[in-house]
Amino acid sequence: MIETFAALADPNRMRIVEFLARGAHPVGSIGDALGLAQPQVSKHLRVLKDAGWVDVEPRAQQRLYALRAQPFRELREWLERYRDVWRERLDHLDELVDELAREERNKS
Amino acid sequence: MNTSTTLELESDREIVIRRTFRAPARIVFDAYTKAEYVSRWWAPKSRGVAIESCDVDLRPGGQYRYVLRHGAESFAFFGRYVEIARPNRLVYTQGFEPALGHPLPGEATITVTFEERDGATSFVARELYPSREVRDGVLATGMEEGMRETFEQLEALLSTLLAS
């Protein structure tokens, strides 16, 4: 999991992921769109592939790079869990705030 | 009045939490910051998490530390107050120790605003992380419930590395 996100620490890899969010592309057009040399793009794609962010789809004579849904799905699940934790915390905070407001009214 | 909690990812580096409370800002601010109150709401009890200790030195540069326990494991949130403007604004840093004494790298800076209107307070907490991968990593590993699995995965990974 930590390795997955560490792969995005490089700004160019992040740009590649953002670019691929628009659709699958071959190495050449990724490089052209982002102004990166092909060997550099290939190197980044290899890291992204190892970390589980992208997959290769062979199509006709080309190898297209596409994003995998899995890490995004996981991030969404984690987000949902974090949201539940905060919901519970703030529900308890709400009960406490009500109690304190009531005490204050009773005093005055 | 809608009092539900929302939590959104904003920009690349933020997590933003919003909620409205039916009480004046000074009460919400105190409930949010004072140690005797924090110990009553911070731990997500439904997940079997209990608060062990809660130390707060609420002044600029002062530190706080909340220690929680889940089963046999203790973990902690800690940080330093950067700006305190009771009852409207609070800025502090936050780090996480999944195991006591072993903090994860990358602290968040949290800016909380308490805006009072017609006796109700709108609460907004902006958690700003040093980078996108730290933020997403916090979502992935920093959660009480997910932690055990993470450690098990790390352990499995370590034993694989050691065996090879």
Interface residues (C-beta under 8 A of the other chain):
Chain A: M1 I2 T4 F5 A6 L8 A9 M14 E74 L75 W78 L79 R81 Y82 R83 D84 V85 W86 R87 E88 R89 L90 D91 H92 L93 D94 E95 L96 V97 D98 L100 A101 E104
Chain B: T3 T5 L7 L9 I15 I17 R19 F21 R22 A23 P24 I27 V28 D30 A31 Y32 Y37 R40 W41 W42 P44 K45 S46 R47 F123 S131 R132 E133 V134 D136 G137 L139 A140 T141 M143 E144 E145 G146 T150 Q153 L154
